[in-house]
Amino acid sequence: MKNLKKQDPKIYNAIKAEEKRQEEGLELIPSEIAASPAVIEALGTVLTNKYSEGYPYKRYYGGQANVDIIETIAIERAKKLFGVPFANVQPYSGSPANLAVYVAVCQPGDTVMGQNLPDGGHLTHGWKASATSMFYNTIAYHVKPDGYLDLEEIEKLAIKHKPKLIWVGATAYVREFPFEKLSKIADKVGAYLVADIAHIAGLIIAGAHKSPAKFAHIITTTTHKTLRGPRGGMILVTAKGLKKDPELGNKINQAIFPRLQGGPHDHQTAAIAVTLGEAMKPSFKKWGHQVVKNAKAMANELMKRGLKLVSNGTDNHLMLINCGKGRGVFLQEALDAVGITLNKNTIPSDPSSPFYPSGVRLGTPFITVRGMKEKEMKKIANWIADVMEEIKDFQFPEKKEDFKIVIKKFRVFIEKNKKFKKIHQEVKVLCKKFPLYNK
Ligand SMILES: Cc1ncc(COP(=O)(O)O)c(C=O)c1O
């Protein structure tokens, strides 16, 4: 980055500081990953200079010979990896991909069903704060007290509301998705079943989670989570989807361009192609299985230490710790102080609110890229449990207005805590043993 360093030291220094933060800390946010150096190289290329509205060999501007090759490779790799006949690799990210699905198959005012946000669903599946609920009649389904999807409720709601589209997929769900059972419900009411596999795409390719390809009509995903790619999105249409509507692929293409987006981000497309190439290697399968093994090892150790996990464990890459009413923020901030990064998150039937949720969400994709295994997971789980123990006296106040006072006191406590300083040093030592990019 010699040009950047010379020309804009403020930005250069902030990037270098972020590199250091990622290198020296444990990233446990389950939607994050360390993309490979090859993926990052593809992102930082002259492809960012190009406009390519349209699709390969059907563009509006000239000079597309190289971009057409790149996008075609990305499409063909996506189709092969997920076993589907159609792929669009242009969505700027996961949320625009999901919006394009609505535009492709629904009319404004149509009814759609999705997993409730506090139960783990994503904003774009119809939550009230998302624009999707402005344009569509959105019905939420839930998980049962054991943390598994409530299939009985889903079937009842589907029969009652006759949705045009049912989403399956989530941002904080620790169990495998029952794609086959949901496809039966969707078929019964004539709905499109759309699997949003943003979180689990890499696990599916690795064979560590079931694929929805046989059961859903459409699949959407981000490319920057377990797929290990750059920020981006993809929409896939399955054979079942094309059987329901042979025009589905064309409708998706039109929804992305010209309805919602302009020119694709060609540098991102190239990086997605590189990502998909990496995901075809046998080492990717091994990595995906290790992600799940690591999550199970961490979950078991956390529970051994007395922490409460939603659904008492995990089937995938992520876990949700129930920290007590409104206490997610305390654990997030205390762990930040020791170099362990995760995010506060709602838990099913959260007694608090999405702004002051009662849980934290954590996962193993990023640290598995570093080469960490079960032994390290146990160590990390014990640090988390030690930190939790240390902050046990801090409770969410009865009156929300008192939160500012409590959090101020809490931050002073963190700042002065000697145990946290010791754990932070130990975290740095572990990270040094498992370098990220400084190999
Ligand atoms: C299940 C799911 N779908 C969609 C998205 C949206 O992706 P993006 O943040 O890239 O818009 C996310 C992001 O967390 C997600 O978890």
The ligand as an SDF file (V2000), in Angstrom:
LIG
                    3D

 16 16  0  0  0  0  0  0  0  0999 V2000
  -29.5830  -14.5950    7.0050 C   0  0  0  0  0  0  0  0  0  0  0  0
  -29.0880  -13.2900    6.4780 C   0  0  0  0  0  0  0  0  0  0  0  0
  -29.6020  -12.8160    5.3420 N   0  0  0  0  0  0  0  0  0  0  0  0
  -29.2150  -11.6370    4.8230 C   0  0  0  0  0  0  0  0  0  0  0  0
  -28.2510  -10.8780    5.4310 C   0  0  0  0  0  0  0  0  0  0  0  0
  -27.9290   -9.5290    4.8750 C   0  0  0  0  0  0  0  0  0  0  0  0
  -26.6740   -9.4280    4.3750 O   0  0  0  0  0  0  0  0  0  0  0  0
  -25.9620   -8.0110    4.1930 P   0  0  0  0  0  0  0  0  0  0  0  0
  -25.5790   -7.5510    5.5390 O   0  0  0  0  0  0  0  0  0  0  0  0
  -24.8220   -8.3430    3.3020 O   0  0  0  0  0  0  0  0  0  0  0  0
  -26.9470   -7.1000    3.5210 O   0  0  0  0  0  0  0  0  0  0  0  0
  -27.6760  -11.3380    6.6210 C   0  0  0  0  0  0  0  0  0  0  0  0
  -26.6560  -10.5310    7.2980 C   0  0  0  0  0  0  0  0  0  0  0  0
  -26.3240  -10.6640    8.4250 O   0  0  0  0  0  0  0  0  0  0  0  0
  -28.1100  -12.5700    7.1600 C   0  0  0  0  0  0  0  0  0  0  0  0
  -27.6200  -13.0430    8.3100 O   0  0  0  0  0  0  0  0  0  0  0  0
  1  2  1  0
  2  3  1  0
  2 15  2  0
  3  4  2  0
  4  5  1  0
  5  6  1  0
  5 12  2  0
  6  7  1  0
  7  8  1  0
  8  9  2  0
  8 10  1  0
  8 11  1  0
 12 13  1  0
 12 15  1  0
 13 14  2  0
 15 16  1  0
M  END
$$$$
